Amino acid sequence: MAFTEIAYDVADRVATVTLCRPERLNAFTHTMRVELIEAFDQADADDGVRAVVVTGAGRAFCAGADLGGGGGTFGHRERGDGAESVEGAPRDGGGTVALRIARSLKPVIGAINGPAVGVGVTMTLPMDVRLAAESARFGFVFARRGIVTEAASSWFLPRIVGIAQAMEWAATGRVFPAAEALTGRLVSRVLPDAELLPAAYALAAEIAGNTSAVSVAAIRRLMWSGLSASSPWEAHAADSRLMAELGGGADSVEGVTAFLEKRRADFPMKVSEDLPPGVPSWPDNPYGV
């Protein structure tokens, strides 16, 4: 599809998804929602993509939902059926994006270059690594708008930062600086603005240049699904299945041989063709939407 509110580019085995409404601080719309889901579909389908970097155009990452519709912005929804509803309620748009990012088979790096508020921050929670520019600002502002946390953030945020920190940010709805996001473990690093994208691409290049795509996809699913495991025995069972399935595979042979020969590995397996059946299907979807 032709994108109008995001840009999608692939270079050096890294896909870059850029939110592109700089005149509106990249505020989230229905169109952006559809295009983000399509972008992640494309990234997963392309074996030439080894990692995804998500950033914003201009001085913001994403200022949240576009409030141009005024006070009725969040009140126009009606009960629905089918793929656009959950238990009779219309699906939260940010949640559809967050859940699509969650099931990505490629590691996702958020390069948060400016304000990330509302859905602008909750959409980053299923990303694997979040890097922030010094100018970035964050806000879980929902209680100040009379609504609730969305994009499945009531599941993601406490698991990332802990329940006390999650509730402080969500209950106050205040906007806070990148330094506080780092202290609260929302982001991994804070960098000078000019160094943000180079750092994100360096991380993506390290993944692309040194690892098995199938291994990374499997590890990503193991890590995220393990957050809701009831016991480490569940993780042990999943690990055991995948060690058995991948241990005799071509990537394992190449990885060990390359190590012994003191050279960089050239892994032959492809995510599109060789992902073993033991890789968890995550997140589970009990609603069939």
N, C-alpha and C positions, 0 to 999 in steps of 0.2 A: 504494500500500500504506500501511497505518497503521504509522507508525514507533513503536518502543517504546524504543530505545536511542540514537537520535539525534533531533534536531529539524531540520526543514527549513522555512525561511521565505523568502519573496521580498518585498522592498520596494525601491522606487526602482531597479528593474532589477538588483538584486544579490541573489543567493541566499546565505543563511547556513546552513551545515551545522554544527550544534553536537553534539558528542559528549556524551551525556546519561546517564552513570552516575556522578554525582558522589560517591555513597556508596562507590564502588569506584575513585575517581580516574579515572573514564572508561576503565577497563581494557577491552581489546579482546576481543570474543567472536565466535562464529560469527554470531550475530544482528546484531551491529554491522557485521560484514563485509558481510552481505547488504544491510543497509539503506544503507550507504555507497555501494555499487555502484548501487543503485536511485536514490539521491539524485543521483548524477552523471548517470545516464540521464535523469532528469527535467530537470536543468539544461540538458543538451545539446538536449533536445527542445523547450525553451521559448524561443522567439525573444525573449521579454520579459526573459530573463536575459542580462546582458552580462558578469557576472563572478561568481565564487563565493568567499566567505570561509568558511574552516573554523576553528573554535575549539572550546574545551571549556567545559563547565558547571562551576561551582565553582572550586576552587583549582588544578585540574590541567588540562593539555591531554589527555594520555593516559599512564597509568602502564605501558603495555605490555600484553602478553597477561595475561588473568586467570589467575592461578596458583592459584585456589581448588581446583583438582583435585589439588593436591599434586605430589609428585615425578614422577608419571606424566603430567603435563600434556602434554609433547611426545612421549611414547612410545606413544600409542594409535593412531597412524596405520598403516594397512595399504596395501599396493599396490593401485592401482585402475585403472580404465579409463574412457574417455570424457572428458567435459568437465571432470571433476574430477581428472584426472591429467595428468602430463607425463612421457613416456617411462616409463610404468608406475608412477611415484611420485605419491602424492597431492599435489595442488597446495598450496603454501604459502598460507595464507589472507591474510596480509598482502600477498603478491605479487599476488593477484587484485585487491585494492583499489588498490595502487600502479599496476598496469598500467591499471586503469580511469581513474584520475586522469591518468595519462600521456597517454591518448588523448582527454582532454577537449577540446572545441572552444571552451570558454570559459576565459579566464585564471583561475588559481586562486591565492588569497592565503591563506597560513597565518598566522593570528593566534594565536601560541603563548603562551597565558596562564599557563602553569605548567609543572610537570614534564612532559617528553616523553621517554620512555624506551622502549627496545626498538622494537616496532612503532609506538609513539607518536611516535618521531622518524623512523623509516624511511618511514612513510606520507607524511610531508611532503616527501620529497625530489623527487617528481615535480611538486610545486607550483611555480608560477612565481616567487613571491616569498614569503619567510618573514620575518615580523616577530615579535619576541619581547618579552615583558614583562620587566622587570628581575628579577622573581621566577622566571622560567623556568629550568629546569634540563634538561640533555640527557644522554643516555647510550646508547651503543651497547654494551649490556651482555651481549651474546650469549655471549662467551667465558667470562663468569662464571656462565653457566647451562649450560654444556656443549653449546651448540648453535652454529650459524653465523649470520652476518648474513643477513637474509631480505628480503622485499619488494623484490627486485631491487636492493638497496642496494649490492651489490658492483659494479654497473654505474653507479648514480647517484652514490654518494658520492664516489668519486675524481674524477669529472668535475666535481663542484661545488667540492670543497675541495682537490683534488690527492691523489696517492697517499700521500705521507708523512703528511699530516694525517689522512687516512682510516685508515691503518694504526695510527697512534698511538691514536686514539680507539677503534678496534675491537679492537686487541690488548690494550689495558689494560682495556677495559670500564668505565672510570671515569665517574662522573657529573660534569659540569662546568657552570659557570655561564653565563649569557647573554653576559657580557662575553667569555668565551673563544670562544663560538660566533660572535660578531661578528668577533673577530680572525681566526678560522679561516675566515671567509666562509661559514659555514653559514647565517647569517641576514643580512639586509640592514640592519636597524636594531634597536636595543634602545630601548624606550620605557618611561617610568613606567607602572605597571600600568594606571592610570586612562586613559591616553592610547592604549593599544594598539588597541582596537576602533575608536575614532574615526579613528586613522591608517589602519587597514585599509579602513574605509569611504570615507575621503577618496580613497585610491588607487583603489578600485573605482569611485567616482563620476567620477574624472578619466577613466578608461577609458570608462565608459558615456556620459559627456556629450560626448566629443570625437572619438571614433574610429568607424570602420566595423567592424561586427561581423564581416563577412566578411574584411576585412583582418586583424583581430586573430587570427581563427581560422587563417588561412593563415600569418601570421607565426609563431604559436606552433608550428605543425607544422614550418615551415622551420627554426626555431631548434633544436628538440629533435632532429629527424632529422639536422640538420647535425652534431650532436655525434659521430656515427659515420660521417660521410662520409670517404672515403679521400683526397679531394683537394678544394680549393676549386673545382675545375672542376665537381664534382657540385652544389655550391651554386649556381654560376653557371648551370648548366643549369636547375635548379629555379626560381631567380629569374627567368630569362628566360621560362620557360613561364608563370609566374604574372603577370609584368608584361604579357605579351601577352594573357592571358585576362582580367585585371582592368582593364587600361589603358583599354579602351574601354567599360567597364561603367558602370552608373548611379551607383555610389558614387564612382568616379573623377571623373565629370562633376560630380557634386554637390560633391565635395571641392574641386576647382579653382574652381568657380563661387563657392562660399561664401567661399573665400579672397579672390578678386578683389572680391567684394561686401562684404567685411569683416563677415561674419556667421557665426554658428555653423552648421555643416553639419547637415543632416537627411538622413542616409543611408538610402536606401530598401531596399537589398538585405537579404536574410535568410539566415542560416546554413542554415536547414532547407531552403531552396529554391535558393539561388544560389551555394553553395560550388563553385568551379570544379573540373573533373576533375584539374587539375594539382596540387592540394593533396596533399602526400604522405600516404599511409596509414601512420601511425606510432603505436606501434611495430609493426613487422612481426611477424606471428604465424605462424611456420612449423609450429605444432603443431595448428592448427585447433580450438583449444579456446576 
